[in-house]
Amino acid sequence: MGRNRVKRSRTESTTTTTPPPSSSSSSRGKSLRSKHPANISNNKTKQSGLTKQKRPSASAAQQHQHQHQQLCPLPLDPDSKILLIGEGDFSFAASLATHHGCQNLIATSYDSLATLQEKHPVTCADNIAAISGASPTNQIFYSVDGTKLGLPSIPGGAELRKLAGTFDSVWFNFPHVGGKSTDVNRQVRANQALVVGFLEGALRMSRSGGAVVVSLFEGMPYELWGIRNLARHVGLTVERSARFEWERFPGYSHKRTFGDVNGGGGWKGEQRDARIYIFRKPGGPAIPNQKKRKRHHSDDSEEEEDD
């Protein structure tokens, strides 16, 4: 590019200082151009070459933007049967129902309705109304222990147990036992037990080949949980992980275990980096493949991951 610019600048300066040609020299120039038309085409080729050299940068930018626009495929078909565990104020369920068109959705909460109304007095009622209003087949269950899915020993357990083995996907966003213990090891073990209990229940509730989805924040101490190894331990296949794209779920607001009233202030989950992990129950088709890359993790495993 630098040499081309130098040649062009020299040509321009020569053109400005050269006096106008006489009529004889002009006619002689015409005859020369008529005899050598290739000179004209070569000049055009050089000029077009200069223009083309600038285009790859724009094209590369477009390709880079296109790669970021490619989203990780999620098991969110509007007609699929979805079970959500551990909902806070049901804002995630409301987003699936209203923005993703999910019409066969069961959303559950560990808390009772009365407790939810105390924890989330502003948003809970509106989200529940949005879920029910989006489809008459959407349902909400309260006081559901996510570690005992499919067992009749919990409120609503018998009704949920009838649906065992039928769900296309079972989700648990940002599981956490809560508490303010400063003992990191104790917190890690408690959360591992919570996740394992959920994964075992999700196996009972999902169909063959169904998806089990867990979302976690990135960094410590969540990396210590070893989510992939826990999934393999209960018999699930690790399919993929990707960045949790908050913008894909309009209206979703992460809620802490203590809720909005009792200690729920401070940082917002939506402002933190997080990942979504998709596991598979053996025996069925997987999500269509996308371009993946290998990523090494602290739990001594290799996993295919979206860029």
N, C-alpha and C positions, 0 to 999 in steps of 0.2 A: 504493500500500500504506500509506503514512504517513497519508493522509487517512482511509482506512477504519478504521485503528486508532484515530484520534482520535474518529471518530463512535461507534465501539463503546464506547470508554471513557466518553464522555459519556452514552451510553444506559445503561450499567451504573450510573454514579453517580446518575443520575436515578431509576433503578429502586429503588435501595437507600434513597433519601431520601424517596420518595413514600409516604404512608401507604396502607394497604390500602383499596381502594374499597368503598363501601357496596353493599348489595344492589341498590339502584336504579341506581347507576352501573354495576354489573356487568351488570345486565340490559340497560342502555342500550348498553354496549360490545358485548354479544352481538348486539344488533340491528344496530349499525353494522358489525360484522364480517360478518354475514350479508348486508347490503346491499352490502358492498364486499369480496368475496372476493379481488379482485385485489391488495389490500394485503398479504394473507398470502403470495400467490405471489411478489410482488415482494421481500418480506423473505427468503423462501427462496432466491430467485435471487441476492440480494446475498450471502447467506451461502455459497451454493455457489460464487459467483464468487470469494470470498476463498480458498476451498479450491483452486479450479482454478488460481489464480495461483501456487500453490506447486508445482504438478505439473510445469511445463515444465522446471524445473531438474533434477529427477530424471530426466525423460525425456531431456534433453540429455546427462546423465551416462551413461545407458544406451546412447545412440547413440554417444557417444565411445568407450565400452568396446567396443561391437560393431565399430567401425571398426578398433580395434587387434586384435580377434580375427580379422579377415579376413586371411588369409595369402596371400602371393604364390604363385600356382600354379607348381609345379615339375614338370619332366618325370620323375615318379617313379611311374608306374603299375607295380604289382607284376609285370605280365606283360611290361613293356617291356624291351628289350635295352639294358643300360647298361654302359658302359666307363669305369672309373675309372683315372686316371693319377696317378702321383706319390704314392701312399699312403705314410703314415709307418709307423704300427704297425697299419694296417688297421682302426682304430677307426671311421672313417667308413663303410667298407664293411660292417663288422659292424652298425652302426646301421641302415643301409639294409636289410640282410638280416633283422635280427631285429625291428625296429620299423616298418619300412615294407613288409615282406613281399616285397622284391625277390627274384625267383626265377630271373632270367636275367642274372646279374651277373658281370662279369669285372673283377677288381681287380688292378692292377699296381703294382709298386714299382720304382724305379730301382736299388735295392740288391739284392744277392743275399740269399738266406735267411739265410746265416751272418752277414752284416753286419747284417741286421735284428735278429737275435737278440742281437747285441752292443749295438746302439743302444737297443733296447727290450726288455730281458730280462724285464720283468715282465708286459707286456701283449700282446706280439706273438703268442705261442702261443695264448692264449685267444681273441683276435680271429679268428685264422685258423680255429680250431676252430668258432667261432660262424658264420662265413661258410659253411663247408662243411656244417655241421650243419643250417643253415636250409633248404638246398635242394641236391639232388645235381647240379643244373645250374649252380650257382655255381662259378666257377673263379678261380684265383689264378696270376698270372704274375710271375716275378722277373726282375731285370736288364733291364727294359724302358726304353729311352730314349724319353721322351715326345715328343722332337723328330723321331723317325724312325718314327712310327707307320705301319704298312702296308708298310714296306720290309723286305725279307728279310735285311738286313745286321745285324740285331740278334738276340740270343738270343731264341728264341720268335717271331721276326719272321715266319717263314714261316707259322706256325700262325695268328698274328694276321692276317696278310695275307689268308688265306682268308676272313676275316670282314669284310674291307673293304667299306664301303658298306651295312652291315646294321644298324648300331647306331642306336637311337632317340635316344640321348643320350650324349655324351662329356664327362666332367667332369675338371677339374683344380682342386683346392682349394689356394689360397695358394701358387702357384708362386714359387720363389725359388732363385737359383743358390747362395746361401750365401756364405760369405766375410766377412771383416771389413775390407774395403777402405774407406778414408776418402774415396776419390775418388767423390763422388756420381754424377758424369756417367758414369764407367766402370761403376758398379753399375747405373745405369739402362739403359745400352746392353746390358749383359750380360743383364739380365732381360727387356728387350724382345726380344732374340734368342731367348731361351728361350720366351717366350709366342708369338711368331710361328711358331717351329718346331712348337709344340704345335698351334696353330690350323690350320696347313697339314695336319698329320697328322690332326687331328680331321675336317677336310673329307674326307679320303680314307676315314676309318673310318665316318662317319655316313651314313645314308640321305638321300635327297632330302627336304628339310623337317625333317631331324633337328635336335636341339638341341645346342649346344655351350655348356657352362657353366664359368665361371671365377669363383673367389672371391678377393677381395683385401681387405686391410686398408684402412681409410679413412685419409686424411691423407697427409702427405709421408713418404717419397719416392714412394709408390705412385701418386699423382696424376700424377707426371711420366711414368709409363709410357704414358699415353694409350691405355688398353686398347680403347676404342671405335674409335679410328682404326686400331689394329693389326688389329682384327677386320674392319673395312671393307676394309683393304688386301689381305687374303687372299681376299675375296669373300663374307664372311659378312654377314648382316643383323643390325643391333642391334635386338633386340626389347624388352627391358626390363631394368631393374635394380631391386634392392630391398635392404632391410637384411638382412644375413645373420642369420637367427634361430637362434642356437645351440641354443635349447631344442627345436627341431624334430628334433634329432638326438641323442637320449639316448645317452650313452656315448661320444660323439665327443670326442676330446681332440686339439687341434692339436699337431703335433710339428714342431719346428724341424729344419732340414737336418742339423744335427750330431747330432740324437738326444738321448736322455735322459742319456747318459753323458758324451760329449765336448761340453761347452758348451751342453747343452740346458736348463740351469736358468734361473732368473730369471723374467721375465714369462711369463704364460700367455696364449695367443692367445684363449682363450674369454672373457677379460676385456676384450678390445679390440673396438671397433666395426669392423664389416666390411660389405662389400657383395657381393652375388651378381649376376653379369652373365649374361644369357641371350641367346645369339646363335642365328641360324637359318641352316642351309644352304638356299639357294634351291631351290624346286621342290616344296614340300609345305605342309600346313596349319600354322598357328601355334597357340600356346596360346590358349585362349579369352580374350577381352578382359575386363579388370577396369577399374574406375574408375582413371584415370591422371591425372597432372598433368605439365606440362612442367617440365623442370629444365635450367638452363643449366650447362654444365660448362667446365672450364678448357681442354679440348681443342677449343674452338670448335665445339661440337656441341650440338644439342638432342635430348633423349631423353625418351621417355615412361617414367614411373617410378611405381611403386606408392607410395601414401601411407604 
